[in-house]
Amino acid sequence: MKSYSQALKILKDNKIEINDENINSSESLNRVSSTNIYTYSNYPSANNASFDGYAIRSKDTNKFNNKIYQKFKIVGSIAAGDKPIKKKIKKFETVEIMTGALIPKFFDTIIPIEQINFHPNKIKARYILLNKKVSKFDHVRFKGSDYKKGDLLIPKGTILQSNHILALKTLGIKKIKVKKKPNILFFSTGNEITNKDKILDWEVRNSNCNYINSLSQNFLFNFKDGGVLRDNQRNLFRSHINKMLKSKIDIIITSGAVSAGKFDFVPSIVNNFQLSNYFKSVAIRPGKPILFAKIKGKSKAIFGLPGNPISSAACFRFFVYPYLRNLLGIKEEMSIKASLKNEFIKKKNFTRFVKSKLSTTKNGKLKVQILKGQESFRIKSFIQSNIWVLLPSGKEKFKKGEIVDCFFPNQSNKNFS
Protein backbone atom coordinates (compact mmCIF):
# COMPACT_ATOMS: atom_id res chain seq x y z
CA MET A 1 0.00 0.00 0.00
CA LYS A 2 1.38 3.39 -1.02
CA SER A 3 1.75 6.32 1.32
CA TYR A 4 0.00 9.55 0.33
CA SER A 5 3.33 11.22 -0.53
CA GLN A 6 4.34 8.23 -2.70
CA ALA A 7 1.01 8.37 -4.52
CA LEU A 8 1.40 12.10 -5.18
CA LYS A 9 4.84 11.52 -6.65
CA ILE A 10 3.44 8.89 -9.03
CA LEU A 11 0.76 11.36 -10.11
CA LYS A 12 3.36 14.08 -10.63
CA ASP A 13 5.57 11.79 -12.72
CA ASN A 14 2.74 10.54 -14.93
CA LYS A 15 1.34 13.61 -16.61
CA ILE A 16 -0.79 13.40 -19.70
CA GLU A 17 -0.50 16.06 -22.38
CA ILE A 18 -3.06 18.85 -22.45
CA ASN A 19 -2.97 21.05 -25.56
CA ASP A 20 -3.22 24.82 -25.82
CA GLU A 21 -5.85 26.98 -27.49
CA ASN A 22 -6.29 30.68 -28.30
CA ILE A 23 -9.34 32.36 -26.78
CA ASN A 24 -10.70 35.87 -26.31
CA SER A 25 -9.26 37.44 -23.18
CA SER A 26 -12.77 38.48 -22.13
CA GLU A 27 -13.70 34.78 -21.87
CA SER A 28 -10.63 33.66 -19.91
CA LEU A 29 -12.07 33.47 -16.38
CA ASN A 30 -10.76 30.36 -14.58
CA ARG A 31 -8.54 29.39 -17.51
CA VAL A 32 -4.80 28.78 -17.19
CA SER A 33 -2.27 30.82 -19.17
CA SER A 34 -0.04 28.45 -21.12
CA THR A 35 2.59 31.09 -21.96
CA ASN A 36 3.90 34.26 -20.38
CA ILE A 37 1.71 37.18 -21.43
CA TYR A 38 3.56 40.41 -22.22
CA THR A 39 2.26 43.93 -22.75
CA TYR A 40 1.90 45.20 -26.31
CA SER A 41 2.10 48.88 -25.40
CA ASN A 42 2.95 51.39 -22.69
CA TYR A 43 0.45 52.09 -19.95
CA PRO A 44 -0.39 54.89 -19.55
CA SER A 45 0.11 55.39 -23.29
CA ALA A 46 1.08 59.05 -22.77
CA ASN A 47 1.61 61.54 -19.91
CA ASN A 48 -1.76 62.47 -18.45
CA ALA A 49 -3.31 64.30 -15.51
CA SER A 50 -4.04 62.52 -12.26
CA PHE A 51 -6.24 65.39 -10.98
CA ASP A 52 -8.74 67.89 -12.33
CA GLY A 53 -6.91 71.19 -12.37
CA TYR A 54 -4.74 73.46 -14.47
CA ALA A 55 -1.59 72.59 -16.40
CA ILE A 56 1.36 74.98 -16.28
CA ARG A 57 5.07 75.04 -17.02
CA SER A 58 6.84 74.77 -13.64
CA LYS A 59 9.83 76.95 -14.58
CA ASP A 60 7.45 79.90 -15.09
CA THR A 61 7.14 79.92 -11.27
CA ASN A 62 10.87 79.70 -10.40
CA LYS A 63 11.15 83.34 -9.23
CA PHE A 64 7.85 83.53 -7.34
CA ASN A 65 8.23 84.86 -3.76
CA ASN A 66 4.82 84.35 -2.10
CA LYS A 67 4.13 88.11 -2.12
CA ILE A 68 3.09 89.02 -5.62
CA TYR A 69 0.54 87.03 -7.61
CA GLN A 70 1.19 86.29 -11.25
CA LYS A 71 -1.70 85.89 -13.64
CA PHE A 72 -1.73 82.85 -15.94
CA LYS A 73 -4.09 83.26 -18.86
CA ILE A 74 -6.54 80.39 -19.40
CA VAL A 75 -6.25 79.52 -23.10
CA GLY A 76 -8.18 76.29 -23.34
CA SER A 77 -9.74 73.25 -21.74
CA ILE A 78 -8.87 69.58 -22.21
CA ALA A 79 -11.06 66.65 -21.22
CA ALA A 80 -10.16 62.98 -21.09
CA GLY A 81 -10.54 61.65 -24.61
CA ASP A 82 -9.75 64.95 -26.32
CA LYS A 83 -7.07 65.02 -28.98
CA PRO A 84 -3.80 66.65 -27.86
CA ILE A 85 -3.62 70.44 -28.18
CA LYS A 86 -1.25 71.48 -30.95
CA LYS A 87 -1.57 75.28 -30.63
CA LYS A 88 1.50 77.21 -29.53
CA ILE A 89 1.51 78.00 -25.81
CA LYS A 90 3.18 81.13 -24.42
CA LYS A 91 4.77 81.89 -21.08
CA PHE A 92 2.26 82.45 -18.24
CA GLU A 93 -0.50 80.62 -20.07
CA THR A 94 -2.45 77.65 -18.74
CA VAL A 95 -5.14 75.20 -19.78
CA GLU A 96 -7.86 73.65 -17.72
CA ILE A 97 -7.32 69.89 -17.65
CA MET A 98 -9.43 66.96 -16.48
CA THR A 99 -8.29 63.71 -14.88
CA GLY A 100 -6.94 61.35 -17.54
CA ALA A 101 -6.53 64.03 -20.21
CA LEU A 102 -3.26 64.11 -22.16
CA ILE A 103 -0.86 66.83 -21.00
CA PRO A 104 0.33 69.11 -23.84
CA LYS A 105 4.11 68.98 -24.31
CA PHE A 106 4.63 72.60 -23.24
CA PHE A 107 3.34 71.83 -19.72
CA ASP A 108 4.96 69.65 -17.06
CA THR A 109 2.88 69.93 -13.90
CA ILE A 110 -0.73 70.10 -12.71
CA ILE A 111 -2.22 72.31 -9.99
CA PRO A 112 -5.37 70.67 -8.50
CA ILE A 113 -8.58 72.63 -8.89
CA GLU A 114 -8.94 72.91 -5.10
CA GLN A 115 -5.74 75.01 -4.91
CA ILE A 116 -6.67 77.50 -7.64
CA ASN A 117 -7.52 81.21 -7.19
CA PHE A 118 -9.31 82.72 -10.19
CA HIS A 119 -9.36 86.21 -11.67
CA PRO A 120 -11.57 88.14 -11.85
CA ASN A 121 -13.67 85.43 -10.17
CA LYS A 122 -14.51 81.75 -10.43
CA ILE A 123 -17.63 82.26 -12.53
CA LYS A 124 -15.97 84.57 -15.10
CA ALA A 125 -12.50 83.13 -14.81
CA ARG A 126 -9.99 84.37 -17.39
CA TYR A 127 -6.84 83.81 -15.35
CA ILE A 128 -5.53 81.75 -12.47
CA LEU A 129 -3.37 83.42 -9.84
CA LEU A 130 -0.11 81.91 -8.54
CA ASN A 131 2.47 83.26 -6.10
CA LYS A 132 4.39 80.15 -5.09
CA LYS A 133 7.02 78.10 -6.84
CA VAL A 134 5.50 74.88 -8.20
CA SER A 135 7.39 71.60 -8.40
CA LYS A 136 7.93 69.89 -11.70
CA PHE A 137 5.80 66.83 -12.52
CA ASP A 138 3.25 67.26 -9.72
CA HIS A 139 0.12 65.15 -10.37
CA VAL A 140 1.44 63.77 -13.65
CA ARG A 141 0.92 60.14 -14.64
CA PHE A 142 3.90 59.27 -16.79
CA LYS A 143 3.84 57.29 -20.00
CA GLY A 144 4.71 53.66 -19.23
CA SER A 145 4.88 54.25 -15.47
CA ASP A 146 2.61 51.28 -14.77
CA TYR A 147 3.63 48.98 -17.64
CA LYS A 148 6.20 49.48 -20.35
CA LYS A 149 5.86 47.78 -23.73
CA GLY A 150 7.22 44.24 -23.40
CA ASP A 151 6.78 43.98 -19.62
CA LEU A 152 5.59 40.65 -18.19
CA LEU A 153 1.90 41.04 -17.40
CA ILE A 154 0.80 37.51 -16.44
CA PRO A 155 3.16 34.55 -15.88
CA LYS A 156 2.66 31.17 -17.45
CA GLY A 157 0.57 28.83 -15.30
CA THR A 158 -1.66 31.54 -13.80
CA ILE A 159 -5.32 30.77 -13.10
CA LEU A 160 -6.90 33.83 -14.68
CA GLN A 161 -9.31 35.82 -12.55
CA SER A 162 -11.43 38.93 -13.06
CA ASN A 163 -8.54 41.26 -12.17
CA HIS A 164 -6.47 39.68 -14.95
CA ILE A 165 -9.30 40.23 -17.43
CA LEU A 166 -9.46 43.90 -16.41
CA ALA A 167 -5.72 44.27 -17.10
CA LEU A 168 -5.87 42.38 -20.40
CA LYS A 169 -8.73 44.50 -21.73
CA THR A 170 -7.19 47.74 -20.43
CA LEU A 171 -3.98 46.96 -22.29
CA GLY A 172 -5.74 45.92 -25.49
CA ILE A 173 -4.79 42.24 -25.38
CA LYS A 174 -7.63 40.54 -27.22
CA LYS A 175 -6.39 36.98 -27.70
CA ILE A 176 -4.39 34.84 -25.28
CA LYS A 177 -3.12 31.27 -25.27
CA VAL A 178 -4.46 29.05 -22.50
CA LYS A 179 -4.48 25.38 -21.63
CA LYS A 180 -7.50 23.49 -22.83
CA LYS A 181 -9.67 22.22 -20.02
CA PRO A 182 -9.11 18.49 -19.45
CA ASN A 183 -12.13 16.43 -20.48
CA ILE A 184 -13.34 14.07 -17.75
CA LEU A 185 -15.78 11.23 -18.37
CA PHE A 186 -17.43 10.15 -15.12
CA PHE A 187 -19.15 6.85 -14.26
CA SER A 188 -21.02 5.93 -11.13
CA THR A 189 -21.12 2.17 -10.44
CA GLY A 190 -23.41 -0.24 -8.63
CA ASN A 191 -26.88 -1.70 -8.87
CA GLU A 192 -27.94 0.46 -5.94
CA ILE A 193 -27.21 3.81 -7.66
CA THR A 194 -30.25 5.65 -9.01
CA ASN A 195 -31.18 9.07 -10.37
CA LYS A 196 -34.78 8.73 -9.18
CA ASP A 197 -36.23 11.28 -6.73
CA LYS A 198 -38.12 8.68 -4.68
CA ILE A 199 -36.00 5.69 -3.77
CA LEU A 200 -36.41 2.34 -2.08
CA ASP A 201 -34.51 1.49 1.09
CA TRP A 202 -31.84 -0.47 -0.80
CA GLU A 203 -31.23 2.26 -3.40
CA VAL A 204 -28.72 5.14 -3.21
CA ARG A 205 -29.08 8.51 -4.90
CA ASN A 206 -26.38 9.38 -7.42
CA SER A 207 -24.82 12.26 -5.46
CA ASN A 208 -21.16 11.75 -6.44
CA CYS A 209 -21.82 12.49 -10.10
CA ASN A 210 -23.59 15.75 -9.27
CA TYR A 211 -20.99 16.81 -6.70
CA ILE A 212 -18.00 16.38 -9.01
CA ASN A 213 -19.87 18.01 -11.89
CA SER A 214 -20.46 21.03 -9.61
CA LEU A 215 -16.69 21.37 -9.10
CA SER A 216 -15.89 21.65 -12.81
CA GLN A 217 -15.79 25.46 -12.96
CA ASN A 218 -13.70 25.94 -9.82
CA PHE A 219 -11.37 23.01 -10.53
CA LEU A 220 -10.75 23.65 -14.24
CA PHE A 221 -12.17 20.69 -16.19
CA ASN A 222 -14.99 19.77 -18.54
CA PHE A 223 -17.37 17.17 -17.13
CA LYS A 224 -19.27 14.50 -19.05
CA ASP A 225 -21.65 12.14 -17.27
CA GLY A 226 -21.18 8.60 -18.59
CA GLY A 227 -24.12 7.24 -16.58
CA VAL A 228 -24.25 4.32 -14.17
CA LEU A 229 -22.37 1.05 -14.69
CA ARG A 230 -24.26 -1.87 -13.15
CA ASP A 231 -22.60 -4.78 -11.37
CA ASN A 232 -22.84 -7.02 -14.45
CA GLN A 233 -21.48 -4.43 -16.92
CA ARG A 234 -17.77 -5.18 -16.74
CA ASN A 235 -17.54 -5.50 -20.51
CA LEU A 236 -19.34 -2.20 -21.02
CA PHE A 237 -16.71 -0.49 -18.87
CA ARG A 238 -13.96 -2.10 -20.95
CA SER A 239 -15.67 -0.81 -24.07
CA HIS A 240 -15.81 2.73 -22.65
CA ILE A 241 -12.05 2.67 -21.98
CA ASN A 242 -11.42 1.52 -25.56
CA LYS A 243 -13.57 4.37 -26.86
CA MET A 244 -11.72 6.84 -24.65
CA LEU A 245 -8.44 5.89 -26.30
CA LYS A 246 -9.81 7.17 -29.63
CA SER A 247 -11.71 10.16 -28.31
CA LYS A 248 -11.07 13.63 -26.86
CA ILE A 249 -11.62 12.31 -23.34
CA ASP A 250 -8.47 12.78 -21.24
CA ILE A 251 -9.46 11.13 -17.96
CA ILE A 252 -12.03 8.54 -16.93
CA ILE A 253 -13.17 8.72 -13.31
CA THR A 254 -15.27 6.03 -11.72
CA SER A 255 -17.02 6.14 -8.37
CA GLY A 256 -17.33 2.80 -6.60
CA ALA A 257 -16.34 -0.77 -7.54
CA VAL A 258 -12.66 -0.25 -6.62
CA SER A 259 -12.39 -2.23 -3.39
CA ALA A 260 -12.09 -6.01 -3.03
CA GLY A 261 -15.71 -7.15 -3.18
CA LYS A 262 -17.35 -9.57 -5.59
CA PHE A 263 -18.64 -6.79 -7.87
CA ASP A 264 -15.66 -4.43 -7.60
CA PHE A 265 -14.65 -4.88 -11.23
CA VAL A 266 -12.82 -1.59 -11.94
CA PRO A 267 -9.28 -2.74 -10.94
CA SER A 268 -9.41 -5.98 -12.91
CA ILE A 269 -10.73 -4.28 -16.07
CA VAL A 270 -8.16 -1.48 -15.86
CA ASN A 271 -5.34 -3.98 -15.43
CA ASN A 272 -6.31 -5.65 -18.72
CA PHE A 273 -4.91 -2.60 -20.53
CA GLN A 274 -1.25 -1.83 -21.05
CA LEU A 275 -0.35 0.62 -18.31
CA SER A 276 2.74 2.72 -17.77
CA ASN A 277 1.89 3.17 -14.11
CA TYR A 278 -0.69 2.03 -11.62
CA PHE A 279 -1.50 2.09 -7.94
CA LYS A 280 -4.44 0.91 -5.88
CA SER A 281 -4.95 1.52 -2.18
CA VAL A 282 -3.23 4.33 -0.35
CA ALA A 283 -2.71 4.70 3.39
CA ILE A 284 -5.34 7.40 3.81
CA ARG A 285 -8.66 7.93 5.56
CA PRO A 286 -11.20 8.31 4.08
CA GLY A 287 -10.76 6.76 0.66
CA LYS A 288 -8.15 4.03 1.06
CA PRO A 289 -9.10 1.95 -2.05
CA ILE A 290 -8.41 4.78 -4.54
CA LEU A 291 -6.99 3.71 -7.92
CA PHE A 292 -4.87 5.49 -10.52
CA ALA A 293 -3.65 4.23 -13.90
CA LYS A 294 -1.97 5.81 -16.91
CA ILE A 295 -2.46 4.09 -20.25
CA LYS A 296 0.90 3.20 -21.83
CA GLY A 297 1.74 5.22 -24.93
CA LYS A 298 -1.40 7.36 -24.60
CA SER A 299 -2.18 10.68 -22.95
CA LYS A 300 -5.04 9.05 -21.08
CA ALA A 301 -5.52 8.36 -17.37
CA ILE A 302 -8.04 6.64 -15.12
CA PHE A 303 -9.00 7.33 -11.51
CA GLY A 304 -11.13 4.95 -9.49
CA LEU A 305 -12.69 6.76 -6.52
CA PRO A 306 -14.48 5.04 -3.64
CA GLY A 307 -18.26 5.00 -3.87
CA ASN A 308 -18.87 6.51 -0.44
CA PRO A 309 -19.74 10.20 -1.01
CA ILE A 310 -17.30 11.65 1.54
CA SER A 311 -14.49 9.30 0.49
CA SER A 312 -15.13 10.22 -3.14
CA ALA A 313 -15.10 13.96 -2.33
CA ALA A 314 -11.85 13.66 -0.36
CA CYS A 315 -10.10 11.60 -3.03
CA PHE A 316 -11.10 14.00 -5.77
CA ARG A 317 -9.78 16.93 -3.74
CA PHE A 318 -6.47 15.36 -2.73
CA PHE A 319 -5.65 13.18 -5.74
CA VAL A 320 -7.52 14.26 -8.88
CA TYR A 321 -7.20 18.00 -8.33
CA PRO A 322 -3.43 17.98 -7.68
CA TYR A 323 -3.12 15.90 -10.85
CA LEU A 324 -5.14 18.45 -12.85
CA ARG A 325 -3.00 21.34 -11.56
CA ASN A 326 0.13 19.52 -12.68
CA LEU A 327 -1.32 18.86 -16.15
CA LEU A 328 -2.16 22.54 -16.55
CA GLY A 329 1.23 23.78 -15.38
CA ILE A 330 -0.05 25.48 -12.24
CA LYS A 331 2.27 25.81 -9.26
CA GLU A 332 1.86 23.36 -6.41
CA GLU A 333 -1.02 24.38 -4.19
CA MET A 334 -0.08 25.91 -0.84
CA SER A 335 -1.98 24.98 2.30
CA ILE A 336 -3.66 27.47 4.60
CA LYS A 337 -2.08 27.33 8.05
CA ALA A 338 -4.38 27.42 11.06
CA SER A 339 -4.19 26.64 14.77
CA LEU A 340 -6.16 23.65 16.06
CA LYS A 341 -8.99 24.43 18.48
CA ASN A 342 -9.21 20.82 19.67
CA GLU A 343 -6.97 17.77 19.75
CA PHE A 344 -7.32 14.81 17.39
CA ILE A 345 -5.92 11.27 17.41
CA LYS A 346 -5.49 9.09 14.33
CA LYS A 347 -3.57 6.00 13.22
CA LYS A 348 0.13 6.80 12.88
CA ASN A 349 0.72 5.28 9.44
CA PHE A 350 -2.28 6.89 7.75
CA THR A 351 -2.80 10.36 6.28
CA ARG A 352 -6.17 11.74 7.38
CA PHE A 353 -8.42 14.21 5.59
CA VAL A 354 -10.76 15.53 8.28
CA LYS A 355 -13.88 17.65 7.97
CA SER A 356 -13.29 20.89 9.85
CA LYS A 357 -14.50 24.43 10.48
CA LEU A 358 -12.16 27.35 9.81
CA SER A 359 -12.76 30.63 11.65
CA THR A 360 -11.01 33.88 12.50
CA THR A 361 -10.45 35.31 15.96
CA LYS A 362 -11.07 38.97 16.81
CA ASN A 363 -7.35 39.68 16.41
CA GLY A 364 -7.25 38.04 12.97
CA LYS A 365 -5.73 34.64 13.77
CA LEU A 366 -6.95 31.56 11.88
CA LYS A 367 -8.37 28.78 14.04
CA VAL A 368 -9.71 25.43 12.89
CA GLN A 369 -11.95 22.97 14.71
CA ILE A 370 -12.02 19.30 13.72
CA LEU A 371 -15.68 18.37 13.76
CA LYS A 372 -17.36 15.38 15.32
CA GLY A 373 -18.69 12.74 12.92
CA GLN A 374 -15.58 11.93 10.89
CA GLU A 375 -16.95 8.58 9.72
CA SER A 376 -16.96 8.52 5.94
CA PHE A 377 -20.71 7.94 5.63
CA ARG A 378 -21.62 11.11 7.58
CA ILE A 379 -22.59 14.07 5.40
CA LYS A 380 -23.86 16.26 8.27
CA SER A 381 -20.32 17.13 9.33
CA PHE A 382 -19.42 17.79 5.68
CA ILE A 383 -22.26 20.31 5.47
CA GLN A 384 -21.09 21.93 8.72
CA SER A 385 -17.48 22.09 7.53
CA ASN A 386 -15.85 24.71 5.32
CA ILE A 387 -12.33 23.25 5.13
CA TRP A 388 -10.42 19.97 4.97
CA VAL A 389 -7.56 19.55 7.43
CA LEU A 390 -4.77 17.31 6.15
CA LEU A 391 -3.05 15.40 8.96
CA PRO A 392 0.09 13.65 7.64
CA SER A 393 1.24 10.13 8.41
CA GLY A 394 4.00 9.49 10.96
CA LYS A 395 2.13 11.04 13.85
CA GLU A 396 -0.83 9.98 15.98
CA LYS A 397 -1.77 12.85 18.28
CA PHE A 398 -2.38 16.42 17.18
CA LYS A 399 -2.65 18.82 20.11
CA LYS A 400 -4.77 21.91 20.63
CA GLY A 401 -2.88 24.96 19.38
CA GLU A 402 -0.84 22.98 16.85
CA ILE A 403 -0.52 24.47 13.35
CA VAL A 404 -2.11 22.28 10.66
CA ASP A 405 -2.56 22.35 6.88
CA CYS A 406 -6.00 23.29 5.53
CA PHE A 407 -7.57 23.09 2.06
CA PHE A 408 -10.88 24.46 0.84
CA PRO A 409 -13.19 21.63 -0.27
CA ASN A 410 -14.95 23.23 -3.24
CA GLN A 411 -12.32 25.62 -4.62
CA SER A 412 -8.54 25.86 -4.75
CA ASN A 413 -6.48 27.63 -2.15
CA LYS A 414 -5.17 30.93 -3.48
CA ASN A 415 -1.39 31.14 -3.53
CA PHE A 416 -0.25 34.33 -1.84
CA SER A 417 3.48 33.95 -2.50
NORBEL-V544302 format. One record per pair of residues at least 6 apart in sequence whose C-alpha atoms are under 6 Angstrom apart, sorted by the first residue. I is the first residue (numbers start at 1). J is the second residue. Records with the same first field share a line. If there is no record, write none. Layout:
I->J, J
This chain:
1->281, 282
2->282
3->282, 283
15->327
16->299
17->299
19->180
20->178, 179, 180
21->177, 178
22->176, 177
23->175, 176
24->174, 175
25->174, 175, 176
29->160, 161
30->159, 160
31->159, 160
32->157, 158, 159, 178, 179
33->156, 157, 158, 178
34->156, 157, 177, 178, 179
35->156
36->154, 155, 156
37->153, 154
38->150, 151, 152, 153
39->149, 150, 151
40->149
41->149
42->144, 147, 148, 149
43->144, 146, 147
44->143, 144
45->143
46->143
47->102, 103, 141, 142, 143
48->100, 101, 102, 103, 140, 141
49->99, 100, 101, 140, 141
50->99, 139, 140
51->99, 112
52->97, 98, 99, 112, 113
53->96, 97, 111, 112, 113
54->95, 96, 97, 110, 111
55->94, 95, 107, 109, 110
56->94, 107, 109
57->107, 108
58->134, 136
61->133
62->133
64->131, 132, 133
66->131, 132
68->131
69->129, 130, 131
70->129, 130
71->127, 128, 129
72->92, 93, 94, 127, 128
73->93, 94, 127
74->94, 95, 126, 127
75->95
76->95
77->95, 96, 97
78->97
79->98, 101
80->100, 101
108->137
109->136, 137, 138
110->138, 139
117->128, 129
118->125, 127, 128, 129
119->125, 127, 128
157->329, 330
181->221
182->221
183->222, 249, 250
184->222, 223, 251, 252
185->224, 252
186->225, 226, 252, 253, 254
187->226, 227, 228, 254
188->228, 254, 255
189->228, 229, 230, 256
190->230, 231
191->230, 231
192->203, 204
193->204, 205, 206
194->205, 206
195->205, 206
208->309
213->223
218->411
231->263
250->300
251->300, 301, 302
252->302
253->302, 303, 304
254->304, 305
255->305, 306, 307
256->306, 307
257->264, 265, 266
258->264, 266
259->289
274->296
275->294, 295, 296
276->294, 295, 296
277->293, 294
278->292, 293
279->291, 292
280->290, 291
281->288, 289, 290
282->288
283->350
284->350, 351, 352
285->352
286->311
287->306, 311
290->304, 305
291->303, 304
292->302, 303
293->301, 302
294->301
295->301
305->312
306->312
310->376
335->405, 406, 407
336->405, 406
337->404, 405
338->366, 367, 368, 403, 404
339->367, 368, 401, 402, 403
340->367, 368, 369, 400, 401, 402
341->368, 369, 400
342->400
343->398, 399, 400
344->397, 398
345->396, 397
346->396
347->396
348->393, 394, 395, 396
349->393, 394
350->393
351->391, 392, 393
352->390, 391
353->389, 390
354->388, 389
355->382, 385, 388
356->369, 370, 371, 385, 387, 388
357->368, 369, 385, 386, 387
358->367, 368
359->366, 367
360->366, 367
373->381
387->407, 408, 409
388->406, 407
389->405, 406
390->405
